[in-house]
């Protein structure tokens, strides 16, 4: 790795070829969609931070939270703060990031930081009920982050710091590191700027709802049901599932632990609406079958997303 870095420093042509290798994998259409997602996501995040959190006095998580603290204390634009904080964060953890993800993230950081300070003033501020403001703030921010994350990119911030800390201390849980960083920013905003318990509570609500919206946007939009049917009539069961719902199924050979008899385990992924029909049909085909239904956060493949 060190030899490669020395070589790139000596030969600018090698540096240009490296950049070409990174960007040749990204088509023009993909780049335009990425930029559009960054712009929409940046507008939503900016509106959430400036038009809800800043007006209502809510602490935020991440670098936006730090930017909000400096904005409230010294009127420093939030986008400028976020951009400047991300520069050392990128240098700290660039080794942990793939080239493609790194360059896409730098693009997203630049776009969202610029939009943060120019788009927010175009929208009206909300001065109504604080709880509604906290819910709206966290919801639109969560959607904005999700749009960017779903394009295999990032807005940097504590995401990058978390990677650097985990690389230095791999025994630490990523969840605990994230929780500690977010909690530190929320508490700092409460102590240095807002100085009341209500702000701390609203900041906690915002952090939780953003996490929930991210999970819902990135995974549960493609959620479904998965069933495991233990039966003696696997073939008949699969045929009926295909006929009634159009879904395929997989037969896994199993052995009953108590009887030692051979069993068919029918695995089928389907939508939530289709599961009721499959359950009813299974009991008709084999009244003695053993039926397990599970939630699936995401289903990818033929007939689902990514086919």
DRENDO-1510 file (C-alpha; in Angstrom, 1 decimal, always signed):
<recs>
REC; n; res; u; v; w
REC; 1; UNK; +0.0; +0.0; +0.0 .
REC; 2; UNK; +2.8; +2.4; +0.9 .
REC; 3; UNK; +4.6; +1.6; -2.3 .
REC; 4; UNK; +1.5; +2.3; -4.3 .
REC; 5; UNK; +1.0; +5.7; -2.6 .
REC; 6; UNK; +4.7; +6.6; -3.3 .
REC; 7; UNK; +4.2; +5.7; -7.0 .
REC; 8; UNK; +1.0; +7.8; -7.3 .
REC; 9; UNK; +2.8; +10.8; -5.8 .
REC; 10; UNK; +5.6; +10.5; -8.3 .
REC; 11; UNK; +3.5; +9.9; -11.3 .
REC; 12; UNK; +0.5; +12.2; -11.8 .
REC; 13; UNK; -0.6; +10.0; -14.8 .
REC; 14; UNK; -1.1; +7.1; -12.4 .
REC; 15; UNK; -3.3; +9.3; -10.2 .
REC; 16; UNK; -5.4; +10.2; -13.3 .
REC; 17; UNK; -5.7; +6.6; -14.3 .
REC; 18; UNK; -6.8; +5.7; -10.7 .
REC; 19; UNK; -9.6; +8.4; -10.9 .
REC; 20; UNK; -10.6; +7.0; -14.3 .
REC; 21; UNK; -10.9; +3.5; -12.8 .
REC; 22; UNK; -13.2; +4.9; -10.1 .
REC; 23; UNK; -15.5; +6.9; -12.3 .
REC; 24; UNK; -15.7; +4.5; -15.3 .
REC; 25; UNK; -17.8; +2.2; -13.2 .
REC; 26; UNK; -20.4; +4.9; -12.7 .
REC; 27; UNK; -22.5; +5.6; -15.8 .
REC; 28; UNK; -23.8; +9.0; -16.7 .
REC; 29; UNK; -27.4; +8.0; -15.9 .
REC; 30; UNK; -26.4; +6.6; -12.5 .
REC; 31; UNK; -24.4; +9.8; -11.8 .
REC; 32; UNK; -27.4; +12.0; -12.7 .
REC; 33; UNK; -29.7; +9.9; -10.5 .
REC; 34; UNK; -27.2; +10.2; -7.6 .
REC; 35; UNK; -27.0; +14.0; -7.9 .
REC; 36; UNK; -30.8; +14.2; -8.0 .
REC; 37; UNK; -31.1; +12.0; -4.9 .
REC; 38; UNK; -28.5; +14.2; -3.2 .
REC; 39; UNK; -30.3; +17.4; -4.1 .
REC; 40; UNK; -33.7; +16.1; -2.9 .
REC; 41; UNK; -32.2; +14.6; +0.2 .
REC; 42; UNK; -30.3; +17.7; +0.9 .
REC; 43; UNK; -33.4; +19.9; +0.6 .
REC; 44; UNK; -35.3; +17.7; +3.0 .
REC; 45; UNK; -32.5; +17.6; +5.5 .
REC; 46; UNK; -32.0; +21.3; +5.3 .
REC; 47; UNK; -35.7; +22.0; +5.8 .
REC; 48; UNK; -35.8; +19.7; +8.8 .
REC; 49; UNK; -32.7; +21.3; +10.5 .
REC; 50; UNK; -33.3; +24.9; +9.7 .
REC; 51; UNK; -37.1; +25.3; +9.4 .
REC; 52; UNK; -38.0; +23.0; +12.3 .
REC; 53; UNK; -35.1; +22.2; +14.6 .
REC; 54; UNK; -33.4; +25.6; +14.6 .
REC; 55; UNK; -36.7; +27.5; +15.0 .
REC; 56; UNK; -38.2; +25.3; +17.7 .
REC; 57; UNK; -34.9; +24.9; +19.7 .
REC; 58; UNK; -34.3; +21.1; +19.1 .
REC; 59; UNK; -30.9; +19.6; +19.4 .
REC; 60; UNK; -30.0; +17.3; +16.5 .
REC; 61; UNK; -27.6; +14.3; +16.1 .
REC; 62; UNK; -24.5; +14.1; +14.0 .
REC; 63; UNK; -22.5; +16.9; +12.4 .
REC; 64; UNK; -25.8; +18.7; +11.7 .
REC; 65; UNK; -26.3; +18.8; +15.5 .
REC; 66; UNK; -22.8; +20.3; +16.0 .
REC; 67; UNK; -23.5; +22.8; +13.1 .
REC; 68; UNK; -26.8; +23.7; +14.8 .
REC; 69; UNK; -25.0; +24.4; +18.1 .
REC; 70; UNK; -22.6; +26.8; +16.4 .
REC; 71; UNK; -25.4; +28.4; +14.4 .
REC; 72; UNK; -27.4; +29.1; +17.5 .
REC; 73; UNK; -24.3; +30.5; +19.4 .
REC; 74; UNK; -22.4; +32.3; +16.6 .
REC; 75; UNK; -24.7; +32.3; +13.6 .
REC; 76; UNK; -22.2; +30.3; +11.6 .
REC; 77; UNK; -24.1; +28.6; +8.6 .
REC; 78; UNK; -24.8; +25.0; +9.3 .
REC; 79; UNK; -23.7; +23.8; +5.9 .
REC; 80; UNK; -20.3; +25.5; +6.2 .
REC; 81; UNK; -19.7; +23.8; +9.6 .
REC; 82; UNK; -20.8; +20.4; +8.3 .
REC; 83; UNK; -18.5; +20.7; +5.3 .
REC; 84; UNK; -15.5; +21.8; +7.4 .
REC; 85; UNK; -16.0; +19.0; +10.0 .
REC; 86; UNK; -16.3; +16.4; +7.3 .
REC; 87; UNK; -12.8; +17.2; +5.8 .
REC; 88; UNK; -10.8; +15.8; +8.8 .
REC; 89; UNK; -13.4; +13.0; +9.2 .
REC; 90; UNK; -12.6; +11.9; +5.6 .
REC; 91; UNK; -8.9; +11.9; +6.2 .
REC; 92; UNK; -9.4; +9.9; +9.4 .
REC; 93; UNK; -11.3; +7.0; +7.9 .
REC; 94; UNK; -10.6; +7.0; +4.1 .
REC; 95; UNK; -8.7; +3.7; +4.5 .
REC; 96; UNK; -11.9; +2.0; +5.8 .
REC; 97; UNK; -13.9; +3.2; +2.8 .
REC; 98; UNK; -13.9; +1.8; -0.7 .
REC; 99; UNK; -12.9; +4.2; -3.5 .
REC; 100; UNK; -16.4; +4.2; -5.0 .
REC; 101; UNK; -18.2; +4.8; -1.7 .
REC; 102; UNK; -15.6; +7.5; -0.7 .
REC; 103; UNK; -16.0; +9.5; -3.9 .
REC; 104; UNK; -19.8; +9.2; -4.0 .
REC; 105; UNK; -19.9; +10.3; -0.3 .
REC; 106; UNK; -17.6; +13.4; -1.0 .
REC; 107; UNK; -20.1; +14.3; -3.8 .
REC; 108; UNK; -23.1; +13.9; -1.5 .
REC; 109; UNK; -21.4; +15.9; +1.3 .
REC; 110; UNK; -20.6; +18.8; -1.0 .
REC; 111; UNK; -24.1; +18.9; -2.5 .
REC; 112; UNK; -26.0; +18.6; +0.7 .
REC; 113; UNK; -23.8; +21.1; +2.6 .
REC; 114; UNK; -24.2; +23.7; -0.2 .
REC; 115; UNK; -28.0; +23.1; -0.3 .
REC; 116; UNK; -28.2; +23.3; +3.5 .
REC; 117; UNK; -27.4; +27.1; +3.5 .
REC; 118; UNK; -29.2; +28.1; +0.3 .
REC; 119; UNK; -32.4; +26.0; +0.1 .
REC; 120; UNK; -33.7; +26.3; +3.7 .
REC; 121; UNK; -34.4; +30.1; +3.5 .
REC; 122; UNK; -36.7; +29.5; +0.6 .
REC; 123; UNK; -39.2; +27.5; +2.8 .
REC; 124; UNK; -41.5; +28.9; +5.5 .
REC; 125; UNK; -40.6; +28.1; +9.1 .
REC; 126; UNK; -42.9; +26.1; +11.4 .
REC; 127; UNK; -43.7; +27.8; +14.8 .
REC; 128; UNK; -46.6; +25.6; +15.8 .
REC; 129; UNK; -46.8; +22.6; +18.3 .
REC; 130; UNK; -43.4; +21.4; +19.4 .
REC; 131; UNK; -44.2; +17.7; +19.3 .
REC; 132; UNK; -45.6; +18.0; +15.8 .
REC; 133; UNK; -42.5; +19.9; +14.8 .
REC; 134; UNK; -40.2; +17.2; +16.3 .
REC; 135; UNK; -42.1; +14.5; +14.4 .
REC; 136; UNK; -42.0; +16.4; +11.1 .
REC; 137; UNK; -38.4; +17.3; +11.5 .
REC; 138; UNK; -37.3; +13.8; +12.1 .
REC; 139; UNK; -39.5; +12.3; +9.4 .
REC; 140; UNK; -38.3; +14.6; +6.6 .
REC; 141; UNK; -34.7; +14.3; +7.7 .
REC; 142; UNK; -35.0; +10.5; +7.8 .
REC; 143; UNK; -36.4; +10.4; +4.3 .
REC; 144; UNK; -33.6; +12.7; +3.1 .
REC; 145; UNK; -30.9; +10.6; +4.6 .
REC; 146; UNK; -32.6; +7.4; +3.2 .
REC; 147; UNK; -32.6; +8.8; -0.3 .
REC; 148; UNK; -28.9; +9.3; -0.1 .
REC; 149; UNK; -28.0; +6.1; +1.6 .
REC; 150; UNK; -30.1; +4.1; -0.9 .
REC; 151; UNK; -27.8; +5.4; -3.6 .
REC; 152; UNK; -24.8; +3.7; -1.8 .
REC; 153; UNK; -23.6; +7.1; -0.6 .
REC; 154; UNK; -23.4; +8.9; +2.7 .
REC; 155; UNK; -23.5; +12.4; +4.2 .
REC; 156; UNK; -20.4; +11.7; +6.2 .
REC; 157; UNK; -20.4; +13.1; +9.7 .
REC; 158; UNK; -20.6; +10.6; +12.6 .
REC; 159; UNK; -21.0; +7.8; +10.1 .
REC; 160; UNK; -17.3; +8.3; +9.1 .
REC; 161; UNK; -16.2; +8.8; +12.7 .
REC; 162; UNK; -17.9; +5.6; +13.7 .
REC; 163; UNK; -15.9; +3.7; +11.1 .
REC; 164; UNK; -12.6; +5.3; +12.3 .
REC; 165; UNK; -13.3; +4.5; +15.9 .
REC; 166; UNK; -14.4; +0.9; +15.1 .
REC; 167; UNK; -11.2; +0.4; +13.1 .
REC; 168; UNK; -9.1; +1.6; +16.0 .
REC; 169; UNK; -11.2; -0.3; +18.7 .
REC; 170; UNK; -12.8; -3.3; +16.9 .
REC; 171; UNK; -14.1; -4.8; +20.1 .
REC; 172; UNK; -16.5; -1.9; +20.5 .
REC; 173; UNK; -20.1; -2.4; +19.2 .
REC; 174; UNK; -21.0; -0.2; +16.3 .
REC; 175; UNK; -24.5; +0.3; +17.8 .
REC; 176; UNK; -22.9; +1.5; +21.1 .
REC; 177; UNK; -20.4; +3.8; +19.3 .
REC; 178; UNK; -23.3; +5.4; +17.3 .
REC; 179; UNK; -25.4; +5.8; +20.4 .
REC; 180; UNK; -22.6; +7.4; +22.3 .
REC; 181; UNK; -21.7; +9.9; +19.5 .
REC; 182; UNK; -25.4; +10.8; +19.0 .
REC; 183; UNK; -26.0; +11.2; +22.7 .
REC; 184; UNK; -22.9; +13.3; +23.1 .
REC; 185; UNK; -24.1; +15.8; +20.4 .
REC; 186; UNK; -27.7; +16.0; +21.8 .
REC; 187; UNK; -26.5; +16.5; +25.3 .
REC; 188; UNK; -24.0; +19.2; +24.2 .
REC; 189; UNK; -26.8; +21.0; +22.4 .
REC; 190; UNK; -28.9; +20.9; +25.5 .
REC; 191; UNK; -26.2; +22.0; +27.9 .
REC; 192; UNK; -24.6; +24.8; +25.8 .
REC; 193; UNK; -27.5; +26.2; +23.9 .
REC; 194; UNK; -31.0; +25.3; +25.0 .
REC; 195; UNK; -30.5; +24.4; +28.7 .
REC; 196; UNK; -33.8; +22.7; +29.5 .
REC; 197; UNK; -35.0; +19.1; +29.8 .
REC; 198; UNK; -37.6; +19.5; +27.1 .
REC; 199; UNK; -34.9; +20.1; +24.5 .
REC; 200; UNK; -33.2; +16.9; +25.6 .
REC; 201; UNK; -36.4; +14.9; +25.3 .
REC; 202; UNK; -37.3; +16.3; +21.9 .
REC; 203; UNK; -33.7; +15.6; +20.7 .
REC; 204; UNK; -34.1; +12.0; +21.8 .
REC; 205; UNK; -37.4; +11.7; +20.0 .
REC; 206; UNK; -35.9; +13.1; +16.9 .
REC; 207; UNK; -32.9; +10.6; +17.0 .
REC; 208; UNK; -35.3; +7.7; +17.5 .
REC; 209; UNK; -37.7; +8.6; +14.8 .
REC; 210; UNK; -35.0; +9.3; +12.3 .
REC; 211; UNK; -33.6; +5.8; +12.9 .
REC; 212; UNK; -37.1; +4.3; +12.5 .
REC; 213; UNK; -37.8; +6.2; +9.2 .
REC; 214; UNK; -34.4; +5.2; +7.8 .
REC; 215; UNK; -35.2; +1.5; +8.5 .
REC; 216; UNK; -38.7; +1.8; +7.1 .
REC; 217; UNK; -37.5; +3.6; +3.9 .
REC; 218; UNK; -34.5; +1.4; +3.2 .
REC; 219; UNK; -35.9; -2.0; +4.1 .
REC; 220; UNK; -39.6; -2.3; +5.0 .
REC; 221; UNK; -40.8; -0.9; +1.6 .
REC; 222; UNK; -39.8; -4.3; +0.3 .
REC; 223; UNK; -40.8; -6.3; +3.3 .
REC; 224; UNK; -42.9; -9.4; +3.1 .
REC; 225; UNK; -43.6; -12.7; +4.8 .
REC; 226; UNK; -41.6; -15.9; +4.8 .
REC; 227; UNK; -43.1; -19.2; +5.6 .
REC; 228; UNK; -41.6; -22.6; +6.5 .
REC; 229; UNK; -44.1; -25.5; +6.1 .
REC; 230; UNK; -43.0; -28.9; +7.5 .
REC; 231; UNK; -45.1; -31.5; +5.6 .
REC; 232; UNK; -45.1; -34.9; +4.0 .
REC; 233; UNK; -46.6; -33.5; +0.8 .
REC; 234; UNK; -43.9; -31.0; -0.3 .
REC; 235; UNK; -44.5; -31.4; -4.0 .
REC; 236; UNK; -48.3; -31.0; -3.7 .
REC; 237; UNK; -47.8; -28.0; -1.5 .
REC; 238; UNK; -45.5; -26.2; -3.9 .
REC; 239; UNK; -47.8; -26.9; -6.8 .
REC; 240; UNK; -50.8; -25.4; -5.0 .
REC; 241; UNK; -48.8; -22.3; -3.9 .
REC; 242; UNK; -47.7; -21.8; -7.6 .
REC; 243; UNK; -51.3; -22.2; -8.8 .
REC; 244; UNK; -53.0; -20.0; -6.2 .
REC; 245; UNK; -50.5; -17.2; -5.8 .
REC; 246; UNK; -48.0; -17.5; -8.7 .
REC; 247; UNK; -45.2; -17.7; -6.2 .
REC; 248; UNK; -42.4; -20.3; -6.4 .
REC; 249; UNK; -41.3; -22.3; -3.4 .
REC; 250; UNK; -38.2; -24.3; -2.4 .
REC; 251; UNK; -38.3; -27.8; -0.9 .
REC; 252; UNK; -35.7; -28.5; +1.7 .
REC; 253; UNK; -35.2; -32.1; +2.9 .
REC; 254; UNK; -35.5; -32.5; +6.6 .
REC; 255; UNK; -35.7; -35.2; +9.3 .
REC; 256; UNK; -38.1; -35.1; +12.3 .
REC; 257; UNK; -36.0; -35.1; +15.5 .
REC; 258; UNK; -38.5; -37.1; +17.5 .
REC; 259; UNK; -39.8; -39.7; +14.9 .
REC; 260; UNK; -36.7; -39.8; +12.6 .
REC; 261; UNK; -39.1; -39.6; +9.6 .
REC; 262; UNK; -38.1; -37.8; +6.4 .
REC; 263; UNK; -39.9; -34.5; +6.0 .
REC; 264; UNK; -40.3; -31.8; +3.3 .
REC; 265; UNK; -39.7; -28.2; +4.5 .
REC; 266; UNK; -41.3; -25.9; +2.0 .
REC; 267; UNK; -39.8; -22.4; +2.0 .
REC; 268; UNK; -41.8; -19.6; +0.4 .
REC; 269; UNK; -41.4; -15.8; +0.4 .
REC; 270; UNK; -44.5; -13.8; -0.5 .
REC; 271; UNK; -46.3; -10.5; +0.1 .
REC; 272; UNK; -48.3; -10.0; +3.3 .
REC; 273; UNK; -51.6; -10.3; +1.4 .
REC; 274; UNK; -50.7; -13.6; -0.2 .
REC; 275; UNK; -49.7; -15.2; +3.1 .
REC; 276; UNK; -53.3; -15.6; +4.3 .
REC; 277; UNK; -54.2; -17.6; +1.2 .
REC; 278; UNK; -51.1; -19.8; +1.5 .
REC; 279; UNK; -51.8; -20.6; +5.1 .
REC; 280; UNK; -55.4; -21.6; +4.3 .
REC; 281; UNK; -54.3; -23.7; +1.3 .
REC; 282; UNK; -51.6; -25.5; +3.3 .
REC; 283; UNK; -54.0; -26.7; +5.9 .
REC; 284; UNK; -56.2; -28.0; +3.1 .
REC; 285; UNK; -53.4; -29.9; +1.4 .
REC; 286; UNK; -52.0; -31.4; +4.6 .
REC; 287; UNK; -54.0; -30.8; +7.8 .
REC; 288; UNK; -51.1; -32.2; +9.9 .
REC; 289; UNK; -48.5; -29.8; +8.5 .
REC; 290; UNK; -46.4; -27.6; +10.8 .
REC; 291; UNK; -46.5; -24.0; +9.8 .
REC; 292; UNK; -44.1; -21.1; +10.7 .
REC; 293; UNK; -44.7; -17.5; +9.5 .
REC; 294; UNK; -41.9; -14.9; +9.8 .
REC; 295; UNK; -41.5; -11.3; +9.0 .
REC; 296; UNK; -39.0; -10.5; +6.2 .
REC; 297; UNK; -37.4; -7.0; +6.2 .
REC; 298; UNK; -36.5; -7.3; +2.6 .
REC; 299; UNK; -37.1; -9.7; -0.2 .
REC; 300; UNK; -34.9; -9.5; -3.3 .
REC; 301; UNK; -35.1; -11.8; -6.4 .
REC; 302; UNK; -37.5; -12.9; -9.1 .
REC; 303; UNK; -41.0; -11.5; -8.5 .
REC; 304; UNK; -39.6; -9.0; -5.9 .
REC; 305; UNK; -37.2; -6.1; -5.9 .
REC; 306; UNK; -34.0; -6.6; -7.9 .
REC; 307; UNK; -35.4; -9.1; -10.4 .
</recs>
